[in-house]
């Protein structure tokens, strides 16, 4: 099974996972890690390692973090650098987490990371753009 860790600045990961459970249902083999003000990146690395120890990541692990280059990303990078079966995707959002959970039993780690990126990108929509393109189609 592929383990999933959501790591963010502040309590965002906890709330994202709470919202995910509202949409997806019971979350299995998923951990949330928060990076709180005053914590060090080394402390965050320890929290990520502790989270990994609670998961079954026999088929790999994927970190979904908020900002590319932010402390959660950097801490996860320190861990991922030592493993071939760990990947990190930044820009975490609710559609991304749901898509990862829905597909992780049928996808390998590389495909799952790409699906996460696609879900994140595809979830961004502008009402005005959609409305305007529909209006053009009607003409």
Residue pairs with C-beta under 8 A, 6 or more apart in sequence:
1 29
1 56
1 57
1 58
1 59
1 104
1 105
2 29
2 57
2 59
2 60
2 61
2 62
2 104
2 109
2 112
3 29
3 30
3 31
3 52
3 55
3 56
3 57
3 60
3 61
3 62
4 29
4 30
4 31
4 55
4 61
4 62
4 64
4 97
4 100
4 101
4 104
5 30
5 31
5 32
5 33
5 48
5 51
5 52
5 55
5 61
5 62
5 63
5 64
5 76
6 13
6 16
6 17
6 30
6 31
6 32
6 33
6 63
6 64
6 65
6 92
6 97
7 13
7 32
7 33
7 34
7 35
7 44
7 48
7 63
7 64
7 65
7 66
7 72
7 75
7 76
8 16
8 32
8 33
8 34
8 35
8 65
8 66
8 72
8 92
9 34
9 35
9 66
9 67
9 70
9 71
9 72
10 34
10 35
10 36
10 37
11 34
12 34
12 66
13 32
13 33
13 34
13 66
13 92
14 32
14 34
16 32
16 92
16 93
16 94
16 97
17 27
17 30
17 32
17 97
19 94
20 27
20 30
20 94
20 97
20 98
20 101
21 27
23 94
23 98
24 97
24 98
24 101
24 102
27 101
29 55
29 56
30 55
30 101
31 51
31 52
31 54
31 55
32 51
33 44
33 47
33 48
33 51
33 72
34 47
35 44
35 71
35 72
35 75
41 71
41 74
41 75
41 78
44 71
44 72
44 75
45 75
45 78
45 79
47 75
48 63
48 75
48 76
48 79
49 79
52 61
52 79
55 61
57 85
57 86
59 85
59 108
59 109
60 85
60 86
60 87
60 108
60 109
61 83
61 85
61 86
61 87
62 86
62 87
62 88
62 89
62 100
62 104
62 109
62 112
62 113
62 116
63 72
63 76
63 79
63 80
63 86
63 87
63 88
63 89
64 88
64 89
64 92
64 96
64 97
64 100
64 116
65 72
65 73
65 76
65 88
65 89
65 90
65 92
66 72
66 73
66 90
66 91
66 92
67 73
67 90
67 91
68 90
68 91
69 90
70 90
73 88
73 90
76 86
76 88
77 88
79 86
80 86
80 87
80 88
85 109
86 109
87 109
87 110
87 112
87 113
89 96
89 113
89 116
89 117
89 120
91 117
91 120
92 120
93 120
93 123
94 123
95 119
95 120
95 122
95 123
96 116
96 117
96 119
96 120
96 123
98 119
99 115
99 116
99 118
99 119
100 112
100 115
100 116
100 119
103 111
103 112
103 115
104 112
107 115
